[in-house]
Amino acid sequence: MNLQRLMKLGIRSNRYAKPSFASTNANFSILATNQKENESTEKIVKVSDVQIKPKLIIDQVTRELKPSFAKQLFLGRFDTDVLTYPEVLSKDEHETLHEMVHLVEKYFEDKVDSKQIDAQAKIPSDVLQGVKDLGLFGQQIPTHLGGLGLNATSYARVAEAISDGSIAVTLAAHQAIGLKGVLMYGTDAQKKKYLPRLANGEWIAAFCLTEPGAGSDAASIKTSARLSSDGKHWILKGSKIWISNGGIADFFTVFASTDDSVDKSSSKRITAFVVERSFGGITSGKPEDKLGIRGSNTTEVHFDSTPVPIENVIGEVGQGFKIAVNILNSGRFSMGSSGAGSLRKLLKITAEHAIERRQFGKSLSEFDLIKHKISQVAVNTYIMESMAYLTAGMLDSNSYEDCALEAAIVKVFSSEACWTSASECLQILGGLGYMKDVPYERILRDSRIMLIFEGTNEILRLFIALMGFQYAGKNLRETIKKLRNPFMFPNVIWRKSMERWHHTRDKPKLTLALNNFLHPSLKDASVRLEYSVLRLQYVVELLLQKHGTKITEAQLDLEKVANIVIDIYAMTAVLSRASRSYCTGIRNAYDEIAMAEVVTMEAESRVKSNVSHLQGSMFLTTDVHHLKIAQKVFASKGYFLEHPLENQNYKV
């Protein structure tokens, strides 16, 4: 059965509205709405001989949106609504989604040979056509435009079932970024023209941003677009590199400079365009020979005076940088669920091997070192799942101004957890894991890209910290001014001094009472979470007072702050989920409580270490020494110390 038919029978969707910031999820609803602006009329949807009378959608625009959960943490504020783990789908929707996931899993089990795809560095055309026939190329495209209309939660769940890395990347490049610009910011005419053909896979999309001199620094792109003499076209010139689907795409979202009068470092010079291969002047390089995800198509794409109709601008001229950032922010959260799906399968075959393999008269599963590795992979999987579906629930609730920080957190944690967990599973197999007859080395290679694409983890850590500091700075501006003028504001200094006295003793006064929102068995774990939130608030104020506007230059401090926020979000997601499971009697809920204990204890330990470094001088840590060593390496253009066998007495 095609997934689109399943959607009509069970799961609800609605259209994309133009979001203010990274709000890219489509809410489930079982109604067809009048597409006119500011109208929401009830309508009977006929599916075969069955009529489904839909519920009326409440206009989300009138609801006051809450600030980002993660941003509020920088002020020591905690939105306790998040401790109620989201329940997005109804019973009928769960059943429909379950059937959909079963179809996808069965297809990949029966029809997809990942070993062959990796060896041949190509996805067979019949396999790709089967993926199109399932409807997987239109997962988040609204149903009235030919897609499945999945909301964030269902999109994340389907991502778990797509078990081949190359196909997963092909799909992600197509819909998570490739067509997302039109979905989020396109005109009605653009959506009607392009989305149906993209939904059924007739056309494949690519996202063209990266250039030889512009990777993470997207504002510095050199591809240009100039208006033609008749004013009817933009003439596109330039080259893009490492473009997923670059050689097979018919539809490109391209970012180019449209204004030479603006400073070259300004983001205002960038505009986004919809470009069809049929416009002409487009060539693709040969497929790149990659370390992993080898079956996905990655090429250079060159534009040689490609004429683009003026109506193919996405959004407005000069808004391209914001559009690019919001597109990338919107899809990162699903990396948690897709990574967790891979680790579930890997953990199963690794556990089976450990049980069957015997050494020194015992099975591997009886050795504590192996048990610890297996446990850590299971814990990582639990955290990834918990964070991914908490974030998806936030997106589906339409309650928050944006979830960009939360999505970035999921991406950073999940990508690193996948890499380390795959490595540990390979280690348990020993020499066998290194062989190509088993999938470990391929999964390890495939997972490495997760730390790089959709924003490197280094850039995202800076993004997490700086966005939080920006939010905190706006709210703490007056407080910071007063702290910098102690003689003018002695009362403020006295109050803050008392707060900091508690912090210098590593005993912040717990005032959030988070345990009141969780099952009593999680009281100790909730205290660890609350401690960590208040310690974050402390170091944020400390660093703002210390660095001021120069906080952007303190990258090593920013990295530590980002790591604290990641740990807090992991604790929050795990406690919220474990409490829900225990209260509702989900199978193995007691083990989730144990998971929560492990996660919060380990995370609190890391928070303590990071806070300790941040509240001390840089010269009391190894940071300053690392910076000096790096400078010497750069000056020497490599390793600069003498060989250990070198001896001054032997020189001739």
C-alpha positions, -999 to +999 in steps of 0.1 A: +000+000+000+013+035-008+019+056+022-001+085+008-032+062+009-025+054+045-023+091+053-057+097+038-071+069+059-056+078+092-030+105+098-039+142+097-019+170+083-021+207+075-004+230+051+028+249+058+025+285+067+053+309+062+072+308+096+089+336+114+118+314+123+126+277+117+090+267+124+089+240+098+066+213+112+032+207+097+006+201+124-016+170+122-052+176+116-078+156+098-093+185+080-091+202+047-088+239+052-097+268+030-064+280+017-074+317+017-055+338+042-070+341+077-098+316+068-104+283+085-136+266+074-149+232+081-151+208+052-160+172+046-131+151+033-143+122+011-120+091+010-134+064-012-169+057+003-159+070+038-166+106+048-144+119+076-158+150+094-129+170+106-123+191+136-119+228+133-083+241+136-076+268+161-057+297+145-022+294+160-014+330+150-035+344+178-017+324+205+012+341+223+043+320+217+067+312+244+104+319+242+126+290+233+130+265+262+167+263+257+172+301+256+153+305+289+178+282+306+205+308+302+184+330+326+179+301+351+143+298+340+127+264+334+095+258+315+080+230+335+055+222+307+084+204+291+084+179+319+051+166+306+064+145+277+045+153+245+017+130+234+011+142+198-007+114+181-042+100+188-048+062+190-059+061+154-029+081+143-006+058+162-020+028+144-017+044+110+018+055+117+027+020+129+014+005+097+033+031+077+066+023+095+060-014+090+057-009+052+090+011+051+109-013+073+097-043+052+107-025+020+142-018+033+146-054+046+134-070+014+146-047-014+176-027-001+211-042-002+232-017+017+264-036+012+259-035-026+250+002-025+282+009-006+304-012-029+290+002-061+287+038-048+252+041-063+216+035-054+200+012-080+173+029-100+147+003-092+154+007-055+151+045-057+119+042-077+105+019-049+113+046-024+094+071-046+065+048-049+062+046-011+058+083-011+089+090+009+100+119-013+070+139+000+069+132+037+064+168+049+047+182+017+010+188+025-015+162+012-033+187-011+000+191-029+006+153-033+026+147-001+021+127+031+017+158+052+037+144+081+042+165+112+075+165+130+068+136+152+057+112+124+085+125+102+110+116+129+095+081+134+096+073+097+133+084+097+140+056+121+128+031+096+150+043+067+179+020+075+203+027+046+226+057+051+229+066+014+191+066+009+186+085+041+209+112+030+194+113-005+159+118+011+172+144+036+190+164+009+158+164-011+132+173+015+149+184+048+168+211+029+164+208-009+128+218-013+123+233+022+128+268+010+097+267-012+078+248+015+086+274+041+088+307+022+075+300-013+046+317-029+014+298-036+023+297-073+057+283-065+043+256-042+016+246-067+041+244-096+069+225-079+058+206-048+036+180-065+065+169-088+089+169-058+064+149-036+062+120-060+099+119-068+094+129-105+119+157-096+147+154-070+158+185-051+193+197-041+204+225-018+232+246-032+249+267-006+285+255+000+313+269-022+351+264-023+356+295-001+323+295+018+315+265+040+302+274+075+307+311+066+277+311+043+276+349+041+308+350+020+295+331-010+307+344-044+281+329-068+264+359-083+230+367-098+225+399-118+193+412-134+191+409-172+188+440-193+151+434-197+146+429-160+128+396-165+156+372-154+184+369-129+216+356-146+233+331-123+270+325-124+292+305-100+300+270-087+289+250-056+307+220-041+297+189-022+261+191-032+241+161-022+219+150-052+239+175-073+241+151-103+206+137-102+185+168-092+161+186-115+153+213-089+179+234-071+176+258-042+205+282-050+220+310-029+237+338-047+249+374-042+226+399-057+240+432-045+276+443-050+269+476-033+266+458+001+297+449+020+309+415+010+307+402+046+271+413+049+244+386+048+220+411+032+236+405-002+224+369-004+192+359-022+176+324-026+164+311-059+145+282-073+164+269-103+154+242-127+180+222-146+160+228-177+168+266-175+202+257-191+237+265-182+239+239-155+265+212-154+274+187-127+308+173-119+316+137-115+303+120-083+326+124-054+343+092-040+334+095-003+344+078+029+308+069+038+272+073+025+289+062-008+256+055-026+244+091-022+252+114-052+275+142-042+289+165-070+300+200-079+273+221-096+282+249-120+260+277-132+271+294-164+249+324-171+218+304-161+187+325-166+163+324-136+129+340-140+124+369-115+093+351-100+117+323-089+131+343-060+123+326-027+111+351-002+125+385-009+157+397-025+184+400+002+167+375+026+186+345+014+210+342+044+181+341+069+163+316+047+193+294+045+198+295+083+162+287+090+161+258+065+191+242+082+178+249+116+145+232+108+155+197+100+183+188+124+161+173+151+154+142+130+190+132+132+183+120+167+156+096+157+173+083+126+205+078+145+186+060+173+170+037+147+205+027+134+218+021+170+188+000+179+196-024+150+234-023+157+229-030+194+207-060+187+233-078+165+261-067+189+243-081+219+236-114+201+273-117+192+284-110+228+261-137+240+273-163+215+310-155+214+330-172+241+365-163+254+383-177+284+355-201+291+328-174+293+306-155+269+316-119+262+283-108+277+296-119+311+326-095+311+320-062+330+340-042+304+317-054+276+286-048+298+297-012+303+301-006+266+267-022+258+251-001+285+266+031+272+252+024+237+218+017+252+219+049+273+230+070+242+201+055+222+176+064+250+189+100+252+188+104+214+152+091+212+141+112+242+156+145+229+144+139+193+107+133+202+107+160+228+119+185+202+094+171+176+066+176+202+077+212+208+076+218+170+042+202+167+027+221+196+033+255+179+038+268+214+074+282+210+088+311+191+114+287+177+132+255+184+164+262+166+186+257+197+169+225+207+173+211+171+210+220+171+214+203+205+198+171+192+221+172+162+253+177+181+246+151+208+232+125+184+259+127+158+287+123+184+268+095+202+263+076+169+300+079+160+312+067+194+285+040+198+292+025+164+329+025+173+323+007+206+300-019+189+328-026+164+353-029+192+331-056+209+334-077+177+371-072+176+388-082+143+354-094+129+340-059+132+368-047+109+357-069+081+334-058+053+313-090+056+296-074+086+280-040+086+300-023+114+327-007+094+302+006+069+279+020+096+309+036+112+319+053+080+284+064+072+280+079+107+311+101+104+294+126+081+268+134+108+294+155+127+300+176+096+269+183+075+240+206+083+265+226+103+297+213+119+294+205+155+320+232+163+299+258+146+267+245+162+282+246+197+291+283+191+256+288+177+240+272+208+260+293+232+259+326+214+221+325+207+216+318+244+240+346+254+223+370+230+189+362+246+203+365+281+222+397+273+190+414+263+173+404+295+203+410+318+216+443+302+206+464+332+218+439+358+252+435+341+256+473+340+249+475+377+273+447+385+300+466+366+294+497+388+295+483+424+297+517+440+266+530+423+244+500+430+255+485+464+222+467+470+224+448+437+260+439+445+250+426+479+222+404+466+243+390+438+272+385+462+250+363+484+239+343+454+275+339+443+286+330+477+264+299+475+278+292+440+314+295+451+307+268+476+290+247+448+257+248+467+233+270+447+199+276+465+174+253+448+143+274+440+127+257+409+111+227+427+113+206+396+106+174+416+070+186+419+065+179+382+080+144+380+073+110+396+086+109+432+110+081+423+129+107+402+134+132+430+172+128+433+175+130+395+154+162+395+177+178+420+206+172+397+188+188+368+178+218+389+214+222+402+227+222+366+202+248+355+211+272+383+248+266+377+243+275+340+226+308+351+256+315+373+283+311+347+262+330+321+261+361+343+298+355+353+309+354+316+288+383+305+303+404+333+338+392+324+337+395+286+308+418+278+303+421+240+336+403+235+320+370+246+319+361+209+357+358+209+358+335+240+353+303+219+366+278+245+343+293+271+314+292+247+321+255+240+319+246+277+287+266+281+272+248+251+282+214+266+264+224+298+232+233+279+234+200+259+237+180+292+207+199+307+185+193+277+195+156+277+185+154+314+153+172+308+142+149+279+151+118+298+134+127+330+103+139+312+101+106+293+109+083+322+084+100+344+057+097+318+066+060+312+065+052+349+032+070+356+014+054+326+028+019+332+048+015+300+066-018+297+102-017+312+094+017+328+114+008+359+145+004+337+138+039+323+141+052+359+175+035+361+184+051+327+175+085+341+197+080+372+227+071+350+221+100+326+216+127+353+245+115+374+270+115+345+256+148+331+258+165+365+295+154+368+303+170+334+284+202+344+304+204+376+337+201+357+327+227+331+315+252+357+347+247+376+367+256+345+345+286+337+346+302+371+384+300+373+410+318+354+420+306+319+456+303+332+445+278+358+433+254+331+451+237+302+433+260+277+461+285+275+487+258+270+467+243+242+465+276+224+502+282+227+510+247+214+486+252+184+502+285+176+536+268+175+522+241+152+509+267+128+541+287+129+561+255+121+534+242+097+534+209+115+548+190+144+577+210+158+594+189+185+625+170+179+624+133+173+628+113+206+660+096+192+676+129+185+706+136+207+726+168+207+758+149+215+755+128+183+752+157+159+778+158+131 
